[in-house]
Amino acid sequence: MEDVYAAKPWLKHYDKTVPEKLEYPSMAYADALKKAFREVPSRVAVHYMGTEITYRELDGLSNRFARFLTETGCRTGDVVGSHLPNIPASYIGSAGIQKAGCVFTGVSPLLTAEELAYQLNDSGAKILVTVDLLFPVVSKAVGKTGVKIVVVASIFDYLPQSIPASPLTPIPGIETLSFKDAIGSMPADPVDVTIDPAAPCLMMYTGGTTGPPKGALLTNNNIVHHIMQLNPWVQLHMGEHVVLSAFPMFHQAGNFIVMWNLAMGSTLVAIPNPRDLQYIVKAIETYKPTVIVNVPTIFLELMKLEEFRRLDFSGVHFFVSGASAFPAESIREFEEIVGKGKLIEVCGMTETSPIIVALPRDGVKKIGSVGMPVSDTEVKLVDPGTGKLVAIGEPGELVARGPQVFSLGYHNKPEETAHTLRDGWIYTGDVAVMDEDGYFTIVDRLKDMVSVSGFKVFTREVDDVLIGHPDIDNAATIGLADPKRPGSEIVACAVVLKPGRTGDEAMRARITDFMKEKVSPYKVPKVVRFMDALPMSAVGKVLKRELRKLMQGLP
């Protein structure tokens, strides 16, 4: 069969600002940061609850944190955990860790003590930066790890008004001190370390279909080269944008947004609690961002608020949505609020720094598509069973390679690495189709496809149809074992109804009848369960693995 992917049909649809190929320097991320500190020192780097931290101030504070790390014995390549919401210590710590040549590992504030101990042990973290609200969980976990120092920040640090910090209970055998005390006595001049651009700067944890989370190693070159890939894609220039993102920095998407925009001298609007929609609305009104980045669930919830709908979005150049699918019908409604053609959907994963494909900034935005491969990125779709290329319009596993794809694999997990990374190509686990223009549409995750008597059901397709029902606010589809047919599954869905609707048998029948009109018989859900809320990750993705646990054994 002809290799339609080698022909790269997407190149014909690139914006004029986007080159097919770029020249990449070998550079540590810490060196890439220096340009912003040098060129826009007086520009605000971070807005945080009424506080402004300029690039000059961020440079000095992050130098102090880097000095603290080196003075306490951290060496290049040592791992430092960041267990924080998006507060000033997150931004200062992120830059300081890179300046010290250490490896940043984001640690979710939602982890239990047991989960926290696992990640700290697996990563080999020596220092953990946390927030006082999470200190009780940290106290239970760190004694079982190799962490030697716990640095505790506060959500009130660097606010205009002085608010006393909560007293810290000592942890036996572990040095504990406040973030401000840790850096307060340190000099603000740069540390003198040599950083290998090919060495890891990030160890970001990502869940698998089975087993515990694994740490994806991303190098300095991965991050610097990815910034270079994306600057022309969205036309991002030094010191130009104000960026608001509710993505938390412990997640690679949120972490990269911050690393990218700090290197480009953008102003970042910190959102400490992504679930506080009123705060987000007020921040948009106050700081007038030119770029807004969120997961679809945040955008969908914001769309329900009249305060959001009344905002003036004329100054927003573009919106970016990623991490999960934005329902097609909701995109149309969203564009009616914010402006047509302003939404850029992207797709990628932690292991790809994170973006593989994206809709163009100025070009045709096909609703439902996640766009085209960014510069210097090769993408193909293969049959998961045979590994052979699939034809245009046929579903296959998305496989990619490029300068943003991790090369070092997963920390201490050679088997997982060998399964995911083959000859430089990453096997993403996403099932997609490509059209004749080189636009890709994600139809499911391999692990989420449902097999009904040999027929493949893409759960994202069923989800999109369900969300179109007038009584449904949100929905997610999974496969459950069919007790009548060993080896086969039934389609099951969890549904969150709109306010005022009742989840009874009559509603269940209405949903089933609706689906019978919209999809093939084998795709119609045989189980419909009404829920108050779907299980969500910290960044707003439906956790279908958790949903399966909740729904197993249901009639």
N, C-alpha and C positions, 0 to 999 in steps of 0.2 A: 504493500500500500504506500502511496505517496506520503512523504513526511510533510504534512501541511504546517507543522509547527516550525520546522527549519526555515520555511519561507517567511516567517514572521509577518503575517498580514497586518498586525497591529501597527507596524511602523508607518503605514500610510495614513494613520489616524492620530499620530502624535501632534500635540500643539507645536507651533512653530518655534517655541522657546526650548523645546526638548530635543537634545541630541540622542542619536542611537547609542553612541559610545562616548565615554569620558576618560580623561587621564587622571589617575589616582595617585596621590603621594602616599608614601608610607609614613604615617604620623600618629603619635599618641594623641588621644582625645584631649588630655591636659594641655597640649600645645595648641590644639585647635581652639580651645577656650581663650587663649591669650589675646587673640585678635579682637574679641568683643571687649575684654577688659581694657585693651589699649585704645580702641576706636570710639567706644561709646561709654566712657567712665561715668558720665553724669546722668545717663539714661536710667530710668527705673528698671531694675531687673525683676523684682517681685513686688506685687501688691498683696498685702495680707491684713485683712480686717482693719484697714485704716493706716497701717504702717507701710512705708515705702523703703525698700532696700535697693540702693543704686548699684550699678556694676562696680563702682569703686569700692563700695562697702562690702559687697559680696566677695570681691577679690580678696580683700583684707581678712574677712571672717573665715573664708575657706582656706586661706593660707594658715591661719591660726589653727584650724582643725587639722590640716595636713601636718603641721608641726606637732600637734598633740599626738597624732598617730605615730609619727616617727620617734618622738621622745619616749613613748611608752613601749617601744620595741617592735612596732610593725615595720615590716620590710616589704619591698616590692613583691607583689604576688600574694601577700597575705589577704585573707578575706575579712571584710567588715560588714556586719549585718545592719540594715536600716529598717527598723520595725516601727514605722511612723506613718501618720496621715500626712497630707500635704500642708506642712507648717514650715516656718523658716528653717528649722534645723534640717529638714529634708533637703532643701536646696543648698544650704551651706555644706551639709555633710556629703552630698553627692559630688559637688565640685572638689571638696577637700580630699575625699577618698581617691579621686582620680589624680589629683596633684601629688599625692603621696605614693602613687604607683601601686595602690592596693586594688583589690577586686571588690566591687559593690555587689552585695546580694540583697535583693528586696525581700522583706519578710512581712507577710500579710498580718495586719492587726487582728484578723479574724481567727488565727490559728489557736487551737487549744494548747495547753502546756505540753502535752505529749507530742503534738505536731510541731510545735516550736522547737522542742528538744531534738526531734529528728532532723529538721533542716539545719540547725546549728551544728549538730554532729556531722551530718553528711557533707556540709560545706567546709567544715573545719574552721569556722569563724572564731577569731580571737577576741574581737570587740563587738559588742552589740549596742547600737544606739536605739533607744526606745522612748516612749512618752509616758509621763507619770500616770496617765489613766490606765495604761497596760502593765504597770509595774507589778501588780499582784500575780499576773500570769507569768511574767518573766521570772519572778522570784521562785515560782514552783519549778521552772524548767531549767534554768541555767546551771544549777548545781550538778546536773547530770550531763553537762557538756564541757567542751574545752574552752569556753569563753572565760577570759580572765578579768575583763573590765566591762562594766555596764554603765553607759552614759545616758542620763535621763533628761530629756527635754520636756518642755511644757508647752501647751497650746497658747499660753500667755506670754511666752518669751518674745521679746522685741516689740511688744505692743506699746503704744504711746504712754498708757498708764501703767504704773508699776503694781503688779499683783504678786504677793508672796507665793513662792513655790511650796508645794506640799513637802513635809519632811520625809526623807527616804529611810526606810528600814534597812539596816545592813543585811547583806547576804553573806553568810559564812564562806570565807575563802575567796570571795570575789570583791574586787575594788568597785565601789559604786560612787558616782559623783554626778552632779548636774551638768548639763551641756554647757551652760554659760560659765560655770566654774572650770570646766575642762579646757576651754579655749581662752578664758579671761587673762591668764598670765602668759600666754604664748605670744611670741613676736609675730608681726603681720608680714614679714618679708618671706619670699618664696622659699620652699624647701629645695634642697639640691639632690634630686634623685634622677637616675637614668631609667627611662621607661621604654621597653621594647614594644614597638607598634604591633608586632605579631602576637604579643602576650595578651591573655584575657584581661579585660577591664570590668566585665560583668559576669556574674553567675546567677542567672534568673531561673527560678523554679517554675516548672510546668507539669501539670498532671498528665498521666497516661491513661490508657484504657484499663490497665491493670497495674497493680503494684503502687508503691509510694511515689510522690513527686520526684522529679529529677532535675538537676541543675544544668541548664544549657550554658555553655561557655561561649561568650561573644568577645571577640578581640577588639583592641583599639582600632585596628584597620576596619573591621566590620562596621563600627559606629561612624567613624569619620567618612568612610566611603559611602555609607548609606545617606548621610547628610548631604554629600555631594550629588548623589543620585536624585534626591528629592527637592533640592533647592530650585532647579530649573522646572521641575514638574509642577510646582505650585507658585513659582516665581517669587521665592522668598529671598529677600535682600537684607543686608546688615542694618539693624536698628530701625526696621520699618514697621513691624507688626506688634499688636497687643493681642496676646493669645490666652483664651480662657478654656481650660480643660478640666473636667471633673475626674478624668482618669487618675487613679492613685499611682504614686511613683514606685510602689513595691511591685507593680505590674509592668511588664516590659513596654507596653504601649505608652503608659503614662511616663515611665522613666525616659523613654526615647524622646517623647515630646519635649520634656524638660531639657535633656542633653542637647538636642537639636537646636532648640530656640535660644538657649543660653549661648551656644556657640555662634549664633547669628544675631545676638544682641537684641532679641525681642523682649518685650515686657510680658511677664507671666502673671496671670491672676490666679492666686492660690485658692483652691476650693477644698477646705479641710474635710468637709462632710458631703460626699456626692449625693446623698439622699435628701439633703436639705434644699429642696427645689426653690423655696422662697429666697434663700440666700443666693442661689445661682441667678435668679431673675434680678435681684437687687444688684448683684455684681455686674451683670450685663448692662444694666441701666447706669450704674456709677462709672464703670471703667471703659465702657464703649469699646469692647474688643473688636478687632478687625478679622480675627479667626476664632471660631468656636469648634471644639473637638469633644465629642462624647460618644458613648455607646448608644445604640438605638433606643434602649429602654429609657434612658434619661430624656432623650428628645421626645419620645412618645408621652412620657409623663408630663413634661413641660408643655406639650401641645394642649393638654387638658386645662391649663391655667389661663384664665383671661388676662392676667397680668403679663404673661409671656406673649400672648397674641397681640397685646397692645404695644409692645416694645417697637422701637424704631430700628430696623435691621438694615437700613440703607448703607451704613458704614461698614457692615460685615462683608468682607471680600468673598469668603467662602466658609462653609461648614464641612467638617470631616466626620464621618461615621465609620466605625469599625468594631471588630471583636465578635459581632453577630449580625444576622440579617436584618435589614430595615425593610419591613413589609411594603410591597410596591404601592398599594393603595394609600398607605400612610405617607409615602414619599410625596405623592401628589398633593395631599393636604398640607404637608410640611412646607412645600414650595409655595403654596398659596399664602402662607404666613410670612416666610422669610425672603421669598424671591425665587423666581424660576431659574434653574440651572446652577444654584449656589451650593448644592449638596454633592460632595465628593465621597463616594463609598470606596473603601479600601479593604484589602484582604491580605492576611499574612499570618505569622505566628511568632512566638517568642524566639524560635530558632532562626528566624530570618530578619531579626533586628528591629522592626517586625514586618515591613511591607514588601509584598511580592508584586501585587497588581493593584491598580487604582484607576478610577475614572479620571479623565483629563480635566484640568482646571477650566479651560475655555471651550474645548471641543464637545462633541456629541456625548451626552450622558444618557445612556440607555437604562431606563428604569428597570431595576431588578438585577442588573449586571454589576459586578465589582470592578469592571474595567479591564485594562491591558497591563502587560508586564512593564515595569518601569525600566529605565535605561540599563543596558548591560545585563538584563535578566532574561534567561532562557526558560521557557515554560513548555511543557508538553503534558498530554493526558494519556494515561495508559490503562489498559485493562488490569485490574488488581489481581486477577487470576493468572493471566498469561504474561503480563508485562509488555504486551504488544500495543502499539499506538492505536488510538481509536479515531474514527472519522469525525469530521466537522459535524457538530450537532449531536454527537453521541457522548454519553457520560463516561468519564474515566477519572482515575485518581490524578490529582494535580501534582506534578513533579517539577521541581525548579532548581536552578543554580544561578549564582551571581555573586558579586562581591559582598552582599549583605548576608549571605547564607553562612551559618556557623561551620567552621572547619575543624574545630577541636572536639566537637561532639558533646556528650553529656559527662559531667564530672564523675569519674570512677564507675562508669556504666558502659563498658565496651560492647556488650551484647545489644543494649538499647541503641547505642550509636550506630552499630553495624546494620541494624534493622532500618533505621531512619535515614542514614546518610550512606549513599552508595555511589562510588566513583564521582564524588562531588555533587551529586544530585540529592536533594532532600525530598523524601516521600512524605507528603504533608498529611495524608489521611483525609483530605477534602475531596469530595466527588464534585466534578464540574463539567460543564459543556462549553465549547468554544464556537462562536458563530463565524461566518465568513469574513467578518471585519477584524477578527482577532480579539473580540470582547469575550470575557469569561463570566460565567454565571455559576455560582456555587449552588448545587442542588442538595447536598447533604454531607454529613461526615460518614466515612466508611462504617464506623462503629454504630452509627445511628440508623442505618438502612434497615428496613424491615423486610423479611422474606415471607411472603404469603403464598404457600403452595408453589414455590418457585418463582413467583412474580416479585420483582423488586419494587418496594414502595419507598420513595424519598420523603422522609418526614418533614423536611422544610416545605415541600409542596403542599402537604396536608395542613401544616401550620398556617401557611399563607391563606389558604382557602377558609380555614376556621376563623381566622381573625377578621375575615370579610363578613362574618355573620353579624347582623345588627345587634344581637344581645351579648356578644362576646367581647371582652376587653383584652384578654390575652389567652394564649393556648400553646400547648406543647404536645407533640406526638412521640410515642415510643412504641417498641415492639415487645409483646409479652408472649411467652410460650403458649402454643395452642394445645390445650389438654386433649383435644380430640384428634390431633394430627401431629404425632411425634416428628420433630425436625422442622416443623412449620411454626409460624408466629401469627398472632392477631394484632391488628392495629388498635392501639389504645391512646386516648388523649385525655389530658388534664386541662380543664377549662376554668378560667376566672371570668365570671360574668360582670357586666356593667352594673353600676349601682341601681338598686331597685328591682333587679331581676331575681327570680327564685329558681334555685337549682333543684327542680323536681322532675318527675317522670315525663310530664308534659313538655318541659324544656328539653329534656334529653331526646324526646321524639322529634321535636322541632329541629334540633341540631342534626340528628341523623337524616331526616328528610331533606334538609338543606344540602348535606354532603352528598346524598344520592343523586341530586340534580347537578352537582358540580364535578364529581370525580368518578372514576371507574369503580365498579362494585367492590373489587378487592382492596381498594384504598379507603373505603368507608370505615370509620372507627367502629369496632364492635364493643368497645368499652369507653364510656364517657364518665369521667369523674369530675365533680365540681369541687374547686378548691378556693380558699380565700386568697392565696398567693402561690406563685410557683417558686420552687427553690432556686435561688439566684446566687451567683458568685459575687465576690466583692466588686467586680466591674460590671455587673448587670447581665451576665450571660446565664441563660437557663441551664441548670445542672441536671442534664437528662439522666446521668448515672444515679443521682439522688432520687430523681423522679421514679426511676424503675424500682428502687427499693420501696418507695411509698406505695406503689401501685401493684406490686407483686402479690399474687394470691387473691386479687379481687375477682368477683364473679363477672 
